[in-house]
Amino acid sequence: MVILDVLTMCRSLRLGYRWTRVLAIIAMLSIQSLFAPPVAAQPSPTWPARPIRLICPYPGGPVELSSRLIAQKLQESFGQPVIVENRPGAGGVIAADAVAKAAPDGYTLLMGAVATHAINPALMPNLPYDALRDFRALALVVQVPNVLVVHPGLPVQSVRELIALAKAQPGRLDFASGSTGSTGHLAGELFKQMTGTYLVHIPYRGAAPAVADLLAGRVQLMFDNQASALPNIQSGKVRALAVTTMQRSDALPELPTLDASGLKGVDLTTWWGVMAPANTPNDIAQRVATSVQTALMVPEVRERLRNLGAQASSIRSPEAFASFVASEKTLYAQLVKRAGATPD
């Protein structure tokens, strides 16, 4: 019908054969385009064709060690070098911002963490990246409980005894953290609020000096992440009272949770996982996510993570990881506001 209408119009306008033919062809092509199937997104059959960078914000500790472990497995899967590149500084901001602004081609990945994607957005109003919009969550690698540890000279054996001592001596107990706004700091502030105790927060520039002062007895307690705390707990240099997750830790199964110790609903972890720039093609994102999840099912990998005091995550899909990041961002925004925390 459309072609006939075009021919009728051409006759009424007294157009010649040439123009009539051109307009008829245009009409035919337009009709074909209406019924043509949509063009599918083009896959990336040649990816990866060169080395991949996995940017690590926190060198020298369990995040870097986990990054190298995952990089090794990705390299075996993809047949290309996967290079861990340390980009420390500004609480993880430098590394995260570099990946947020990288080309979304699958060659630059980030080992994102609770600080880079949940705490920093609440703590730093002028963050140069958007934790949700500028990244594509691929695979959550580990979730590490924080552990409430005290100096062994402190005369308490349980969370309830610590609360009683803190109430009897308001302002006399100091708790250390690796920095203002860290998970250890916010866990301590939540503990104070829920128990009605007055503990003095002593922030340090990194977990190592905070732990050193705890071991020396210059501060009395700390909410340390399990990966860092485990060797000192096992050697008896600190006494562990509880973990901050709703479930007991596989590495410390004898320890109760804060929830079971009377602080109902407390569920805080230190976590890190693989992310890519936003708009990374679907096929590349899925290949990376699947390869990481496959690696996390290897017994050797799980054992090495356990030796770091970490647990392979039970979150199994990119969609679930993205939802988890969004919920953590909301949770820590509330904690930072309640604690009145500001950047160091």
Summary of the structure (lengths in Angstrom):
residues: 344
radius of gyration: 27.5
end to end distance: 73.1
largest distance: 104.8
contacts: 1150
relative contact order: 0.17
helix: 45%
strand: 18%
